[in-house]
């Protein structure tokens, strides 16, 4: 049985370049503006991954304008982790970091073991297969937790396009 959407969700992974921005973008597409959704990484020295952009574009999720950010940058920009209802960690390192940073807050941190597709595959097509697997794992977790995506009418209102 699907749970009700939380008011705010933060997805996190190692670099905020592949898994967490994919999860952020897909959740926004699936559930519109019914929840405030952001993403962050333990580190932020990378740019958004081109393969992540490509596999999300296949399902109508636009990631090319995503700006990578870390937990530290979030705090510098005034985002308070305690303001989120739920943190979804997509890597073991981000789970440890989120639990450490939130030990004084009353909020849930859950772990979804999502494949890290970086470095897998030799050819472009092989790499895309692994990125699609990670994307599809995220989709499966989203649907298992919060049910099928909302109707396209509500999802369209959440997007300016």
N, C-alpha and C positions, 0 to 999 in steps of 0.2 A: 504494500500500500504506500502510495506516494505521500511524502511529508509536505506540509505547507511551506511555501518559500519563505526564507528568512528575509528580514528587511535589508540586510547588507551582508555581502560575502566577499572575502579576500582570498584569491587563489595565489599560491606561492610555489616556486620551484627554485632551482639553483641560480639561474641567471635572468629570469623573466624575459627570455628570448624565444622559447619554444612552447613548453607545456602550459605554463600559467597564462600567457596571452591567448593561446588557443582556447583554454577553458573560459577565460573572461569573455572573449568574443562570441564563442558558441552559446554561453549562457545568456548573454544579452540578446542574441538572435532568437533563442528558444523562448525566453520568458519576458522579453521586452523590458519595460521600466518597472516591473513589479518588484524588483530587488535592485539595490545599488550594488554594483559589481566592479571590483578593481583587481589588479594583480601586482605582484612584486616578486623580487628574487632575493636570495641571500647576498648575491653580488649583482653588479650592474655594469660590468665593463664591456659587455657585448651589445650588438645591435639586434633588432628583431631578425630572426632567421628566415631566409628566403624560401626555404622548403615549407616552413610553417605557414607563411603567407600563401604559398601556392595551394597547399592541401585545404586550407580554410576557404580560399576563393572558390574551390570546387563545390562547396556547399553554401556559397553566398555570404560568407563571413569575411569582412574586410579587415586585414591586420596591418597593411602597409604603413599606416600613420601611427602605429603603436610606438610609444617611447618607453624604452626599458628603464625600470627603476628598481632600486633596492629598498629593503626595509629602512635603512638609514636615510635614503633620499625621501621616503615617505614622511618620516619624522621631520626632516628639514623643511619640507613643503607644508607642514602643518597637519598631516593626516595622523590621527590617533588610532593605534591598533585597537584600543579599547572601545572604539565606536562601531566596530564590526560585530555582528551577531555570530558569525561563523568564519573560521579560517580553514580552508581546504588546502592541505599540503600535498604536493604531487611528487615529492622526492623525499628521501630520508633526511637529507641535510636541511631542507626547508622545514620539515616537521620538527626536528630538534630545535632549530632557530626560532620557529614560531612558539613552541612550548616555552622556551627560555624567555622570550620577550613578553609573553602573556601570562606569566606565572602569577602576576598580581591582578589580573583582570578576570572577570567572570564571563568567559566566553568559551565556546567549543572550538577545539582544534581537531580535525579529522584528517586521516591519511588515506589517499587514494593512490595505490601503486600503479603509476602510469609509466609505460616504457619511455626511456630516454632514447630517441631515435638518432641523435647526433652521432656521427662517426660510423653508422651502420650502412652497409651497402656500398657497392663500388660505382655503379653507373647512376645517372640521374634517376632513371626509372626504379632501380632497386632502392635508392634513398627515399623516393616518394612513397614506395610501398611501406617502409617503416614509419614514416611520418603519418601516413594514413592510419596505420595501426594505432599510433598514439592518439590521434584525433578521434578514432572510433572508440577507443577505451574511455576517453573523456565523455563522449556522447552517451555511452552505456551507463556510466556512473551518474551523469546528470539525470537521465531518464529514470534510473532505478531510485534515485533519491527524491526527485521532484515531479516525476511523471512526464507524459508526452508534452512536446512544445505547445505553447498557447497558439490560438488561431492567428493567422497572418495579419488580421486587422489590428490587433493590439500590438503585435511585434512591429508593424510599420510605424505606429505612432511613436515608438521609442526611438526611431531613427529619423534624422532630418532628411533622408533621401527618399 
